[in-house]
Amino acid sequence: MQLSDYGEALIKNFEGLRLSAYRDSAGVWTIGYGSTRYHDGKVVKPSDKLASDAQADALFRNTLGVYADAVNQRVKVPLTQNQFDALVSFVYNTGTASGKTLFEKLNAHDYAGAANQFLQWNKITDPHTGNKIVCDALVKRRATERALFLKP
C-alpha cells in the first residue's frame, strides 16, 4: 500500500514545517517536516538549513518510503487506507521498529486491541532528566491516529 494524500497531509500537519534545524520535544535535532536524517542518512545538525519549502517537501517525500515500506513489511493482515495511513503516521513519528505489541495484535486480527496500542505511545524522554514523561502533543496525535485507524 501507499500513503494517501490525506495521510501525507496528516503527518505534515502534526510535524509542522521548519526550514532551520531545531530540537524537537524530545531534544532530537530535526528539520523540515520532522526529518532527523537526510537522503544520504546523515543526521541533522544544529546549524542546518533548508533552502525552501520545496526542498523540505522533497526530503519528506524521500523519507516517507522508508515508513510505508516498514508498515507493508510488518503487517500480515488486510488494511483499509485509513488504517495504513494511521500506521505510517505512527511509525514516522516513533520509528520503524516501534510498536511491537501494536503490530502483534494487528497481525493476530485484533484490530481493536491494535487501535488501543496507539494510546500507549504518548511519552517522550525528557532531555533534561532522562525520565519518560507524557507529552500533550503526542496524546493528541495518538488519539487522532487511533480514530483514523478505527474509521471505516
TORLOGU-321162 format. One line per field, with one value per atom (N, C-alpha, C): residue number from 1; residue in three letters; chain; atom name; x, y, z. Coordinates in nm, 4 decimals, m for minus. Layout:
// TORLOGU-321162
i	[NUM ...]
aa	[ALA ...]
ch	[A ...]
at	[CA ...]
xx	[X ...]
yy	[Y ...]
zz	[Z ...]
This chain:
// TORLOGU-321162
i	[1 1 1 2 2 2 3 3 3 4 4 4 5 5 5 6 6 6 7 7 7 8 8 8 9 9 9 10 10 10 11 11 11 12 12 12 13 13 13 14 14 14 15 15 15 16 16 16 17 17 17 18 18 18 19 19 19 20 20 20 21 21 21 22 22 22 23 23 23 24 24 24 25 25 25 26 26 26 27 27 27 28 28 28 29 29 29 30 30 30 31 31 31 32 32 32 33 33 33 34 34 34 35 35 35 36 36 36 37 37 37 38 38 38 39 39 39 40 40 40 41 41 41 42 42 42 43 43 43 44 44 44 45 45 45 46 46 46 47 47 47 48 48 48 49 49 49 50 50 50 51 51 51 52 52 52 53 53 53 54 54 54 55 55 55 56 56 56 57 57 57 58 58 58 59 59 59 60 60 60 61 61 61 62 62 62 63 63 63 64 64 64 65 65 65 66 66 66 67 67 67 68 68 68 69 69 69 70 70 70 71 71 71 72 72 72 73 73 73 74 74 74 75 75 75 76 76 76 77 77 77 78 78 78 79 79 79 80 80 80 81 81 81 82 82 82 83 83 83 84 84 84 85 85 85 86 86 86 87 87 87 88 88 88 89 89 89 90 90 90 91 91 91 92 92 92 93 93 93 94 94 94 95 95 95 96 96 96 97 97 97 98 98 98 99 99 99 100 100 100 101 101 101 102 102 102 103 103 103 104 104 104 105 105 105 106 106 106 107 107 107 108 108 108 109 109 109 110 110 110 111 111 111 112 112 112 113 113 113 114 114 114 115 115 115 116 116 116 117 117 117 118 118 118 119 119 119 120 120 120 121 121 121 122 122 122 123 123 123 124 124 124 125 125 125 126 126 126 127 127 127 128 128 128 129 129 129 130 130 130 131 131 131 132 132 132 133 133 133 134 134 134 135 135 135 136 136 136 137 137 137 138 138 138 139 139 139 140 140 140 141 141 141 142 142 142 143 143 143 144 144 144 145 145 145 146 146 146 147 147 147 148 148 148 149 149 149 150 150 150 151 151 151 152 152 152]
aa	[MET MET MET GLN GLN GLN LEU LEU LEU SER SER SER ASP ASP ASP TYR TYR TYR GLY GLY GLY GLU GLU GLU ALA ALA ALA LEU LEU LEU ILE ILE ILE LYS LYS LYS ASN ASN ASN PHE PHE PHE GLU GLU GLU GLY GLY GLY LEU LEU LEU ARG ARG ARG LEU LEU LEU SER SER SER ALA ALA ALA TYR TYR TYR ARG ARG ARG ASP ASP ASP SER SER SER ALA ALA ALA GLY GLY GLY VAL VAL VAL TRP TRP TRP THR THR THR ILE ILE ILE GLY GLY GLY TYR TYR TYR GLY GLY GLY SER SER SER THR THR THR ARG ARG ARG TYR TYR TYR HIS HIS HIS ASP ASP ASP GLY GLY GLY LYS LYS LYS VAL VAL VAL VAL VAL VAL LYS LYS LYS PRO PRO PRO SER SER SER ASP ASP ASP LYS LYS LYS LEU LEU LEU ALA ALA ALA SER SER SER ASP ASP ASP ALA ALA ALA GLN GLN GLN ALA ALA ALA ASP ASP ASP ALA ALA ALA LEU LEU LEU PHE PHE PHE ARG ARG ARG ASN ASN ASN THR THR THR LEU LEU LEU GLY GLY GLY VAL VAL VAL TYR TYR TYR ALA ALA ALA ASP ASP ASP ALA ALA ALA VAL VAL VAL ASN ASN ASN GLN GLN GLN ARG ARG ARG VAL VAL VAL LYS LYS LYS VAL VAL VAL PRO PRO PRO LEU LEU LEU THR THR THR GLN GLN GLN ASN ASN ASN GLN GLN GLN PHE PHE PHE ASP ASP ASP ALA ALA ALA LEU LEU LEU VAL VAL VAL SER SER SER PHE PHE PHE VAL VAL VAL TYR TYR TYR ASN ASN ASN THR THR THR GLY GLY GLY THR THR THR ALA ALA ALA SER SER SER GLY GLY GLY LYS LYS LYS THR THR THR LEU LEU LEU PHE PHE PHE GLU GLU GLU LYS LYS LYS LEU LEU LEU ASN ASN ASN ALA ALA ALA HIS HIS HIS ASP ASP ASP TYR TYR TYR ALA ALA ALA GLY GLY GLY ALA ALA ALA ALA ALA ALA ASN ASN ASN GLN GLN GLN PHE PHE PHE LEU LEU LEU GLN GLN GLN TRP TRP TRP ASN ASN ASN LYS LYS LYS ILE ILE ILE THR THR THR ASP ASP ASP PRO PRO PRO HIS HIS HIS THR THR THR GLY GLY GLY ASN ASN ASN LYS LYS LYS ILE ILE ILE VAL VAL VAL CYS CYS CYS ASP ASP ASP ALA ALA ALA LEU LEU LEU VAL VAL VAL LYS LYS LYS ARG ARG ARG ARG ARG ARG ALA ALA ALA THR THR THR GLU GLU GLU ARG ARG ARG ALA ALA ALA LEU LEU LEU PHE PHE PHE LEU LEU LEU LYS LYS LYS PRO PRO PRO]
ch	[A A A A A A A A A A A A A A A A A A A A A A A A A A A A A A A A A A A A A A A A A A A A A A A A A A A A A A A A A A A A A A A A A A A A A A A A A A A A A A A A A A A A A A A A A A A A A A A A A A A A A A A A A A A A A A A A A A A A A A A A A A A A A A A A A A A A A A A A A A A A A A A A A A A A A A A A A A A A A A A A A A A A A A A A A A A A A A A A A A A A A A A A A A A A A A A A A A A A A A A A A A A A A A A A A A A A A A A A A A A A A A A A A A A A A A A A A A A A A A A A A A A A A A A A A A A A A A A A A A A A A A A A A A A A A A A A A A A A A A A A A A A A A A A A A A A A A A A A A A A A A A A A A A A A A A A A A A A A A A A A A A A A A A A A A A A A A A A A A A A A A A A A A A A A A A A A A A A A A A A A A A A A A A A A A A A A A A A A A A A A A A A A A A A A A A A A A A A A A A A A A A A A A A A A A A A A A A A A A A A A A A A A A A A A A A A A A A A A A A A A A A A A A A A A A A A A A A A A]
at	[N CA C N CA C N CA C N CA C N CA C N CA C N CA C N CA C N CA C N CA C N CA C N CA C N CA C N CA C N CA C N CA C N CA C N CA C N CA C N CA C N CA C N CA C N CA C N CA C N CA C N CA C N CA C N CA C N CA C N CA C N CA C N CA C N CA C N CA C N CA C N CA C N CA C N CA C N CA C N CA C N CA C N CA C N CA C N CA C N CA C N CA C N CA C N CA C N CA C N CA C N CA C N CA C N CA C N CA C N CA C N CA C N CA C N CA C N CA C N CA C N CA C N CA C N CA C N CA C N CA C N CA C N CA C N CA C N CA C N CA C N CA C N CA C N CA C N CA C N CA C N CA C N CA C N CA C N CA C N CA C N CA C N CA C N CA C N CA C N CA C N CA C N CA C N CA C N CA C N CA C N CA C N CA C N CA C N CA C N CA C N CA C N CA C N CA C N CA C N CA C N CA C N CA C N CA C N CA C N CA C N CA C N CA C N CA C N CA C N CA C N CA C N CA C N CA C N CA C N CA C N CA C N CA C N CA C N CA C N CA C N CA C N CA C N CA C N CA C N CA C N CA C N CA C N CA C N CA C N CA C N CA C N CA C N CA C N CA C N CA C N CA C N CA C N CA C N CA C N CA C N CA C N CA C N CA C N CA C N CA C N CA C N CA C N CA C N CA C N CA C N CA C N CA C]
xx	[0.0836 0.0000 0.0882 0.0273 0.0965 0.0185 0.0888 0.0266 m0.0623 m0.1819 m0.2737 m0.2357 m0.2966 m0.2760 m0.3211 m0.4312 m0.4795 m0.3760 m0.3203 m0.2196 m0.0963 m0.0553 0.0595 0.0303 m0.0882 m0.1261 m0.1349 m0.1836 m0.1937 m0.0556 0.0401 0.1757 0.2357 0.2216 0.2765 0.2143 0.0856 0.0179 0.0743 0.0909 0.1460 0.2895 0.3687 0.5114 0.5384 0.4586 0.4855 0.6079 0.6301 0.7425 0.8365 0.9632 1.0684 1.1880 1.2321 1.3441 1.4797 1.4833 1.6077 1.6006 1.7129 1.7185 1.6725 1.6032 1.5532 1.5512 1.5467 1.5318 1.3828 1.3413 1.2014 1.1756 1.0542 1.0179 1.1018 1.1630 1.2493 1.3971 1.4243 1.5619 1.6401 1.5727 1.6395 1.6442 1.7605 1.7725 1.6894 1.6079 1.5056 1.4983 1.4488 1.4355 1.3211 1.2714 1.1641 1.0370 0.9809 0.8604 0.8987 0.9790 1.0130 1.1228 1.2029 1.3115 1.4305 1.4854 1.6035 1.7285 1.7075 1.8178 1.7883 1.8949 1.8830 1.8778 1.8622 1.8541 1.9703 2.0879 2.2092 2.2319 2.1385 2.1497 2.2181 2.2744 2.3410 2.2376 2.2771 2.1863 2.1805 2.0681 2.0502 2.1378 2.2048 2.2925 2.2334 2.2736 2.2153 2.2178 2.3194 2.3316 2.2656 2.2026 2.1458 2.0268 2.0166 1.9029 1.8627 1.7332 1.6827 1.6557 1.6764 1.6662 1.5221 1.4280 1.2914 1.1921 1.0645 0.9580 0.9686 1.0058 1.0177 1.1269 1.2363 1.3432 1.2955 1.2196 1.1639 1.0656 0.9855 0.8895 0.9608 1.0687 1.1455 1.2061 1.2594 1.3157 1.2063 1.0917 0.9778 0.9362 0.9165 0.8728 0.9769 1.1032 1.2091 1.2083 1.1837 1.1877 1.0576 0.9471 0.8188 0.8239 0.8958 0.9026 0.9528 1.0465 1.1013 0.9902 0.9047 0.7995 0.6843 0.6476 0.5432 0.5917 0.7175 0.7740 0.7743 0.8090 0.8125 0.6744 0.5717 0.4355 0.3987 0.4258 0.3934 0.4638 0.5853 0.6599 0.6109 0.5680 0.5297 0.3857 0.2995 0.1569 0.1298 0.0635 0.0328 m0.1175 m0.1971 m0.3430 m0.3931 m0.5159 m0.5707 m0.5890 m0.5631 m0.5801 m0.6667 m0.7388 m0.8040 m0.7007 m0.7337 m0.6427 m0.6253 m0.7337 m0.7237 m0.6321 m0.6408 m0.5540 m0.4080 m0.3844 m0.2478 m0.1928 m0.2723 m0.2281 m0.1966 m0.2810 m0.2580 m0.1286 m0.1041 0.0176 0.1433 0.1366 0.2536 0.2814 0.1776 0.1961 0.2633 0.2168 0.2726 0.4213 0.4582 0.5990 0.6866 0.6289 0.7052 0.7492 0.6637 0.6908 0.7719 0.7496 0.8117 0.9317 0.9411 1.0497 0.9968 1.0688 1.0213 1.0170 1.0905 1.0917 0.9962 0.9300 0.8421 0.7081 0.6384 0.5028 0.4916 0.5829 0.5832 0.4472 0.3919 0.2642 0.1513 0.1538 0.0527 0.0498 0.1658 0.1717 0.1407 0.1789 0.1439 m0.0070 m0.0741 m0.2200 m0.2846 m0.2363 m0.2910 m0.2778 m0.1604 m0.1373 m0.2108 m0.2607 m0.3453 m0.4935 m0.5195 m0.6552 m0.7290 m0.6551 m0.7144 m0.7019 m0.7875 m0.7811 m0.8119 m0.9087 m0.9431 m0.8265 m0.7660 m0.6511 m0.5346 m0.5133 m0.4074 m0.4371 m0.5620 m0.6003 m0.5709 m0.5987 m0.5750 m0.4266 m0.3420 m0.1982 m0.1433 m0.2097 m0.1635 m0.1500 m0.2471 m0.2545 m0.1396 m0.0720 0.0402 0.1647 0.1703 0.2898 0.2761 0.2530 0.2290 0.3388 0.4520 0.5593 0.6857 0.7621 0.8952 0.9948 1.1200 1.2249 1.2645 1.2437 1.2790 1.4293 1.4699 1.6127 1.6933 1.6248 1.6956 1.7127 1.6097 1.6136 1.6343 1.6019 1.6102 1.4887 1.3922 1.2700 1.1649 1.0827 0.9707 0.8595 0.8094 0.7005 0.5950 0.4696 0.3604 0.3763 0.3592 0.3695 0.2299 0.1767 0.0411 0.0245 0.1257 0.1174 0.1058 0.1760 0.1662 0.0326 m0.0221 m0.1554 m0.2553 m0.2494 m0.3405 m0.3140 m0.1867 m0.1525 m0.1980 m0.1692 m0.2067 m0.3587 m0.4336 m0.5799 m0.6311 m0.5702 m0.6099 m0.5746 m0.4564 m0.4162 m0.5085 m0.5413 m0.6310 m0.7683 m0.8210 m0.9526 m0.9494 m0.8427 m0.8298 m0.8209 m0.7461 m0.7320 m0.8676 m0.9532 m1.0858 m1.1923 m1.1619 m1.2585 m1.2687 m1.3908 m1.4067 m1.3558]
yy	[m0.1181 0.0000 0.1245 0.2354 0.3635 0.4636 0.5598 0.6635 0.7497 0.7791 0.8638 1.0110 1.0950 1.2390 1.2859 1.2287 1.2649 1.2263 1.1073 1.0620 1.1500 1.1900 1.2795 1.4137 1.4685 1.5968 1.5857 1.4717 1.4489 1.4545 1.3832 1.3820 1.5223 1.5895 1.7249 1.8182 1.8040 1.8879 1.8628 1.7362 1.7037 1.7530 1.7344 1.7671 1.9162 1.9858 2.1263 2.1406 2.2590 2.2838 2.3864 2.3488 2.4418 2.4224 2.5321 2.5243 2.5267 2.5678 2.5662 2.4528 2.3901 2.2796 2.3273 2.2399 2.2693 2.1399 2.1535 2.0363 2.0105 1.8873 1.8530 1.8387 1.8021 1.7969 1.6962 1.6012 1.5038 1.5426 1.6595 1.7071 1.6591 1.5990 1.5453 1.6540 1.6712 1.7698 1.7246 1.8170 1.7882 1.9038 1.8762 1.9820 1.9463 2.0459 2.0220 1.9774 1.8673 1.8079 1.6941 1.7229 1.6230 1.5263 1.5610 1.4712 1.4828 1.3693 1.3676 1.3273 1.2845 1.2447 1.2942 1.3009 1.3412 1.2179 1.2432 1.1345 1.0363 1.0897 1.0067 0.9422 0.9617 0.9013 0.9881 1.1011 1.1896 1.2524 1.2664 1.3236 1.4759 1.5320 1.6767 1.7366 1.8479 1.9173 2.0543 2.1127 2.2389 2.3538 2.3646 2.4787 2.4550 2.3409 2.3066 2.3951 2.4231 2.4986 2.4388 2.4399 2.4015 2.5296 2.5250 2.6453 2.6882 2.5924 2.6270 2.5224 2.5578 2.4624 2.3416 2.3676 2.2592 2.1607 2.2100 2.1215 2.0391 2.1012 2.0291 1.9221 1.9561 1.8608 1.7425 1.7689 1.6614 1.5688 1.6264 1.5455 1.4598 1.5195 1.4475 1.3307 1.3564 1.2510 1.1403 1.1778 1.0784 0.9843 1.0384 0.9547 0.8790 0.9240 0.8551 0.7095 0.6816 0.5450 0.4456 0.4873 0.4001 0.3579 0.4513 0.4246 0.3450 0.3773 0.2989 0.1560 0.1396 0.0054 m0.0724 m0.0043 m0.0711 m0.1229 m0.0432 m0.0877 m0.2053 m0.1927 m0.3016 m0.4316 m0.4229 m0.5426 m0.6030 m0.5190 m0.5684 m0.6184 m0.5704 m0.6063 m0.7264 m0.8264 m0.9508 m0.9710 m0.8694 m0.8781 m0.7664 m0.7793 m0.6731 m0.5421 m0.4316 m0.2987 m0.2122 m0.1198 m0.0148 0.0960 0.1888 0.3016 0.3828 0.4028 0.4790 0.4103 0.2788 0.2051 0.2192 0.2061 0.2189 0.3588 0.4616 0.5996 0.6226 0.5717 0.5881 0.5193 0.4006 0.3268 0.3959 0.4496 0.5203 0.6455 0.7181 0.8347 0.7939 0.6842 0.6330 0.5998 0.5206 0.4816 0.5977 0.6932 0.8131 0.8862 0.8872 0.9589 0.8777 0.7476 0.6663 0.5853 0.5608 0.4786 0.3476 0.2927 0.1740 0.0479 0.0452 m0.0755 m0.0643 0.0480 0.0706 m0.0003 m0.0128 m0.0648 m0.2151 m0.2873 m0.4336 m0.4924 m0.4518 m0.5066 m0.4660 m0.3421 m0.2954 m0.3876 m0.4129 m0.4957 m0.6426 m0.6901 m0.8277 m0.8442 m0.7510 m0.7569 m0.7462 m0.6545 m0.6369 m0.7651 m0.8249 m0.9461 m1.0677 m1.0571 m1.1619 m1.1309 m1.0352 m0.9929 m0.9244 m0.8745 m0.7998 m0.6506 m0.6042 m0.4663 m0.3672 m0.3987 m0.3096 m0.3010 m0.4143 m0.4149 m0.3367 m0.3497 m0.2739 m0.1245 m0.0877 0.0537 0.1124 0.0373 0.0863 0.1026 0.0311 0.0425 0.1782 0.2455 0.3797 0.4686 0.4572 0.5456 0.5257 0.4108 0.3830 0.4647 0.5174 0.5844 0.7361 0.7827 0.9251 0.9906 0.9259 0.9772 1.0075 1.1008 1.1306 1.1123 1.1010 1.1017 1.2469 1.2959 1.4338 1.4510 1.5437 1.5597 1.6094 1.6653 1.7179 1.6135 1.5283 1.4317 1.2877 1.2593 1.1219 1.0384 1.0987 1.0274 1.0338 0.9311 0.9305 1.0184 1.1105 1.1979 1.2040 1.2221 1.2349 1.3669 1.3616 1.4792 1.5080 1.6268 1.6604 1.6493 1.6901 1.6813 1.5355 1.4445 1.3026 1.2426 1.2886 1.2428 1.2749 1.3964 1.4389 1.3610 1.3475 1.2768 1.1317 1.0623 0.9218 0.9044 0.9949 0.9866 1.0050 1.0957 1.1191 0.9984 0.9419 0.8229 0.7064 0.6885 0.5790 0.5975 0.7195 0.7464 0.7193 0.7576 0.7309 0.5805 0.5111 0.3646 0.2958 0.3460 0.2850 0.3309 0.4342 0.4892 0.3979 0.3588 0.2686 0.3307]
zz	[0.0000 0.0000 0.0000 m0.0363 m0.0361 0.0485 0.1045 0.1838 0.0948 0.1418 0.0663 0.0820 0.0002 0.0134 0.1527 0.2020 0.3353 0.4415 0.4302 0.5259 0.5241 0.4052 0.3927 0.4598 0.4342 0.4940 0.6464 0.6951 0.8391 0.9043 0.8469 0.9023 0.8972 0.7848 0.7725 0.8760 0.8998 0.9983 1.1378 1.1735 1.3052 1.3196 1.2178 1.2256 1.2150 1.1339 1.1078 1.0186 0.9674 0.8776 0.9387 0.9438 0.9859 0.8941 0.8355 0.7416 0.8111 0.9361 1.0141 1.1154 1.1411 1.2365 1.3742 1.4438 1.5778 1.6575 1.7883 1.8741 1.8928 1.8670 1.8894 2.0396 2.0770 2.2188 2.2977 2.2280 2.2952 2.2865 2.2264 2.2188 2.0981 2.0007 1.8816 1.7735 1.7112 1.6033 1.4843 1.4356 1.3366 1.2381 1.1157 1.0150 0.9197 0.8496 0.7523 0.8220 0.7747 0.8343 0.9274 1.0273 1.1274 1.0887 0.9892 0.9470 1.0422 1.0795 1.1660 1.0888 0.9649 0.8760 0.7340 0.6547 0.5150 0.4248 0.2944 0.1946 0.2068 0.2403 0.2455 0.3820 0.4756 0.6068 0.7113 0.6701 0.7660 0.8595 0.9860 1.0853 1.0719 1.1121 1.1124 1.2218 1.1883 1.2830 1.3172 1.4298 1.4759 1.3751 1.2944 1.2026 1.0664 1.0468 0.9162 0.8797 0.7499 0.6968 0.5629 0.5366 0.4052 0.3277 0.1965 0.1143 0.0885 0.0917 0.0527 0.1024 0.0926 0.1223 0.0299 m0.0953 m0.1930 m0.1516 m0.0968 m0.0511 0.0689 0.1582 0.2732 0.2256 0.1267 0.0728 0.0070 m0.0647 m0.1292 m0.0236 0.0832 0.1917 0.2545 0.2792 0.3383 0.2491 0.1212 0.0285 0.0162 0.0218 0.0121 0.1319 0.2495 0.3692 0.3927 0.3341 0.3540 0.3120 0.2049 0.1539 0.2570 0.3387 0.4431 0.5392 0.5749 0.6730 0.6126 0.4905 0.4228 0.4022 0.3627 0.3442 0.4758 0.5844 0.7154 0.7529 0.7301 0.7605 0.6703 0.5412 0.4477 0.4857 0.5361 0.5736 0.7047 0.7969 0.9298 0.9368 0.8494 0.8561 0.7666 0.8256 0.7537 0.7346 0.7672 0.7574 0.6656 0.6156 0.5299 0.6071 0.5389 0.5963 0.5059 0.5673 0.4909 0.4670 0.3784 0.3556 0.4832 0.5586 0.6836 0.7846 0.7952 0.8870 0.8451 0.7166 0.6664 0.6942 0.6649 0.6877 0.8356 0.9245 1.0680 1.1100 1.0580 1.0929 1.0398 0.9188 0.8647 0.9476 0.9859 1.0717 1.2029 1.2597 1.3851 1.3711 1.2709 1.2586 1.2118 1.1383 1.1008 1.2264 1.3257 1.4496 1.5504 1.5566 1.6619 1.6148 1.4852 1.4320 1.3773 1.2829 1.2112 1.2958 1.4066 1.4904 1.6093 1.6227 1.7382 1.7219 1.8339 1.8319 1.8210 1.8816 1.8709 1.9083 2.0212 2.0656 1.9722 1.9250 1.8297 1.7079 1.6489 1.5283 1.5584 1.6761 1.7126 1.7218 1.7869 1.7992 1.6613 1.5812 1.4473 1.3656 1.3660 1.2868 1.3419 1.4652 1.5231 1.4978 1.4098 1.3724 1.4871 1.5860 1.6969 1.6639 1.5724 1.5250 1.6379 1.7241 1.8351 1.9342 1.9639 2.0540 1.9962 1.8659 1.7998 1.8080 1.7838 1.7899 1.9273 2.0311 2.1665 2.1977 2.1270 2.1487 2.1066 2.0132 1.9746 2.0981 2.1884 2.3038 2.4024 2.3945 2.4847 2.4498 2.3292 2.2784 2.2908 2.4128 2.4367 2.5207 2.5309 2.6167 2.5354 2.5892 2.5360 2.6493 2.6139 2.7143 2.7354 2.8559 2.8887 2.8681 2.7797 2.7511 2.8713 2.9715 3.0885 3.1988 3.2153 3.3263 3.2812 3.1533 3.1049 3.1424 3.2122 3.2520 3.1419 3.1348 3.0414 3.0982 3.0158 3.0575 2.9477 2.9876 2.8913 2.8175 2.6869 2.6007 2.5447 2.5733 2.5300 2.3781 2.3025 2.1570 2.1117 2.1812 2.1456 2.1881 2.2996 2.3409 2.2300 2.1788 2.0712 1.9417 1.9075 1.7833 1.7883 1.8990 1.9099 1.9075 1.9704 1.9676 1.8246 1.7510 1.6117 1.5247 1.5438 1.4672 1.4990 1.6250 1.6658 1.6011 1.6051 1.5459 1.3950 1.3286 1.1849 1.1597 1.2424 1.2297 1.2413 1.3287 1.3516 1.2536 1.1767 1.0798 0.9583 0.9218 0.8053 0.6750]
